Amino acid sequence: MHIKEEISERHVLTLTVDNEAGTLARIAGMFTSRGYNIDSLTVADISEDHTTSRITIVTKGPPPVIDQIIAQCERLVPVHKVTDLTEAGPHVERELALVKVNGTGDQRVEAMRLADIYRARVIDATVSSFIFEITGGPDKIDTFVTLMREVGLVEVGRTGIVGLMRGSEAS
């Protein structure tokens, strides 16, 4: 018997939810209890009266699993809307990272050269280290971090993905 293995796909989901205690725990608990993984998670208050938040989740799975995740999120009480940006069409994704690099001499020069190429900004500097701020897609940040490992990477902090649909309509 040969079982067809489905290809795992990366999806960016946005959830509009009530901004109240326990909402994030409910959503994360749903993922955990069903064995789904969260690759990236960001949450922010998006309403003037602080009643609504937007959660952006990056996850992977075969199409039927993604459909199941969306359906289960939609059934949770504090969730108003779920949008699969990956399926909905053209969208923009960004992430911010802070990257600390130690180095002197040639390593320092190379770190600055790479930062310039990747449009990373120096936001802190000492005589032996830098902290760079870089924004962009996850691949750009991954590549920058990999290159910084060669010149003295010390630490990385990443925000996680945020995304919006292109065009004039809200997602």
N, C-alpha and C positions, 0 to 999 in steps of 0.2 A: 504494500500500500504506500503510495507516494503522496505526501501531504504538501500542497502548494503553500509556500511561505509568502506572506504578503510583505510588501516593501513598507518600511517605517518612514513616515513623512514628518517633517518639522512643520508645526503650525503655530501661528501667533493668534491667541484668543484675547479679546477684550471683553470685560464684564463690567456693566454699570450696576452698582450695588448700593444698598443703604449704608451710610457711613455710621455704623454702630458697633459696639463691642461684640466680638464673637464672629463677625461676618467672615473675616479672613480665615479664622480657625475652622469654620464650617466648610469652606471651599477647600482648604488644604487637607482637611480630614476626609473629604470625599475622594480626593486624589489618593491619599494614603490608603484608605480602606479598600480601594479597588486595585491597588498596585500600579497606579499610573505615576510617572515621574514628572516633576516640574523642573525644566532646565533653567528657567528664568522667571522671576516674579517681581513685579513692581506694583505699588499701590499709592494712590494720591487722591486727596480731596479735590473734587472738581467743581463744586457748586459754591455759589456766593454765601448761601446760608449753612454750609457745612453738613448737609444732609446726604450727599451723594459722593461716592468715590468711584474711581476707575481702577480696575485691576487688569494688568496685562500679564498673561501667562504664556510662556513658550513651552511647548510639550512636543513629544514625538510619539508616533504610533501609526499603525495601518489605518486606512480610511474608516473602516467600521468602528475602530476604537475611538478615533477622533470624534465621529458622529455620536458615539455613546457618551463621551466626556461632555460634549456640548449639551446633549439632552439632559444629562444628570445635573449639570450646572444650572440649566434653565429651570429645573424643578425646585431648586433651593429657594427658600422663602425670601432672603434678602436680595436676590438677584433680579434685576429689572430687565436686563438685555444682555445677550451673549452674541458677539460678532467674531467670526473666524476671518481675520484679515487676509489670511493666506488664500482662502477660497473666494472672498468677496471681490478681489480684484487688486488693481495697483494700490500700493500703500507704501508708506515711508516708515522705516525702522531706524532707531538710533539708540545708542548706549553711551554712557560716559564712564571713563575709567581714570583713576589716579594711579600713576606708576612711579614708584620710588626707585632710583638708580644711584648706586655708589660708583664713584670713579674719579680718577685724577689723570692728568696727562692725556695720552692718546685716547684712552677710554672715554674721558670726558668730552673730548672733541667729537668722537664718533657718536656718542649719545646725543649730542646737540645736533649733529648733521642728520641723524635719523629722525629726530623730533621735528626738524624743519621739513623734511620730506613728507612726513605723516601729518603735518600741521598740528602737532602737539604743542601746547603752550607750557612754558615753565611757570609754575605758580609758587614754587619755593626753591631756594638754592642756598647751599652752604659751600664751603671750599671743597668738600668731598662728596656732595650728593645733590641730586635734583629731585623734585617731584614734578612730573609732567601731568597735564590734564589733556586727555584726548577724547574726542567724540567721533562717532561714526557708526557704521554697521559692525556687527559682531566679527566678521572676517577681518576687517581693517584692524580692529583692536587686538584680535588674536595674533595677527601678523606682527604688529608693533611690539606686543609683549614678548613674542618669540625672539625677535631681534634684540630687544633689551636684555634678554637673558645672556647674550654674548658679551655685553658690555657692563654687566654689574647689577642686574635686576635684584632688588631687595624685597619688594612687596608690591602687591596689586590690590586695589579696591575697585569693584565694578558695580554699577547701579542696576544692571539688568536692562532688558529691552523695553522701550516704549514705542508705540506705533499708532499711526493714524492713516485713515483712508485718504487717498488723493482726491482732489476735487472739492466742490463747495458743500457737499452733504456731510452730515455727521454720521459716524459709523455706529 
